[in-house]
Amino acid sequence: MAKPYGKTAFKINDEEFQKSIKKPLVKYSDMPTEMGNEVVEVCTTALDKFQASRDYESASILIKNTLDKKFGASWQCAIGEGFGFDIGCQQKFLVHLYYGKVGILCYKS
């Protein structure tokens, strides 16, 4: 008889868990690969700088200003631990990712 799912638990220690959530998890992106990688790098750098103080507003401003300089004006950035969204944006200019427990949405409008 086959075992049902969920009966065996996979256990990891806290250190391994913290290491696994420190990697950015891209939920959706329609950007070209190279551009997407640069945007993810900008986002992780900004959050590393401001996450200890939970100053997501400053991180969002830094991300927006950096993307405006690199890829042209009119970028928008939303950061938070719990938010939903329904937006209209240009094609090939949207990325939604998680970095730890924080969600990040960047798009060009």
C-alpha positions in Angstrom: 0.0 0.0 0.0 1.4 3.4 -1.0 2.0 6.0 1.7 -0.2 9.1 1.4 1.5 12.5 0.8 2.3 14.5 3.9 3.1 11.6 6.2 6.9 12.1 6.0 8.2 15.5 7.1 11.3 17.1 5.5 13.1 18.9 8.3 15.7 21.6 7.9 17.3 23.7 10.6 16.7 27.4 10.9 20.1 28.4 9.4 19.3 26.4 6.2 15.9 28.0 6.0 17.2 31.5 6.3 19.8 30.8 3.6 17.1 29.5 1.2 14.8 32.6 1.6 17.7 35.0 1.0 17.7 34.2 -2.7 15.3 36.2 -4.8 12.3 34.2 -6.1 11.0 35.7 -9.4 7.3 34.9 -9.5 6.7 36.6 -12.9 8.8 38.5 -15.4 8.1 39.4 -19.0 11.5 41.2 -19.4 14.4 40.0 -21.5 16.7 37.9 -19.4 19.6 40.3 -19.2 17.3 43.2 -18.2 15.5 41.0 -15.7 18.7 40.0 -14.1 19.8 43.6 -13.7 16.4 44.6 -12.2 16.6 41.7 -9.7 20.1 42.7 -8.7 19.0 46.4 -8.2 16.1 45.2 -6.0 18.2 42.8 -3.9 20.9 45.5 -3.3 18.3 48.1 -2.2 16.6 45.6 0.1 19.9 44.5 1.6 20.6 48.1 2.4 17.2 49.0 4.0 15.7 45.7 5.2 17.3 45.8 8.6 15.4 49.0 9.4 12.3 47.9 7.5 12.5 51.2 5.6 10.7 49.9 2.4 9.9 53.4 1.3 13.6 54.3 0.9 14.3 51.0 -0.8 11.5 51.7 -3.2 12.7 55.2 -4.0 16.3 53.8 -4.6 15.0 51.1 -6.9 12.8 53.5 -8.9 15.6 56.1 -9.3 18.1 53.5 -10.3 15.8 52.0 -12.9 14.9 55.4 -14.3 18.6 56.1 -14.9 19.4 52.7 -16.4 16.3 52.1 -18.5 14.5 55.4 -19.0 11.9 57.3 -17.1 8.5 56.3 -15.6 9.3 53.2 -13.5 7.1 52.3 -10.6 8.1 50.2 -7.6 6.0 48.7 -4.8 7.5 46.9 -1.8 5.8 45.3 1.1 5.0 42.2 3.2 1.4 41.9 2.0 -0.1 43.6 -1.0 -2.1 42.8 -4.1 -2.1 44.5 -7.4 -3.9 45.0 -10.7 -1.9 47.3 -13.0 -1.6 48.3 -16.6 2.0 48.6 -17.9 4.2 48.4 -21.0 4.9 45.0 -22.3 8.4 43.6 -21.5 8.8 45.9 -18.5 7.3 44.0 -15.5 8.9 41.9 -12.8 7.3 40.5 -9.6 9.6 38.8 -7.1 10.0 37.9 -3.5 13.2 38.5 -1.5 12.7 36.7 1.8 9.3 37.7 3.2 9.1 40.9 1.2 7.3 41.2 -2.2 8.6 43.6 -4.9 6.8 44.7 -8.0 8.6 46.8 -10.6 7.1 48.0 -13.8 7.3 50.7 -16.4 4.1 52.7 -17.1 
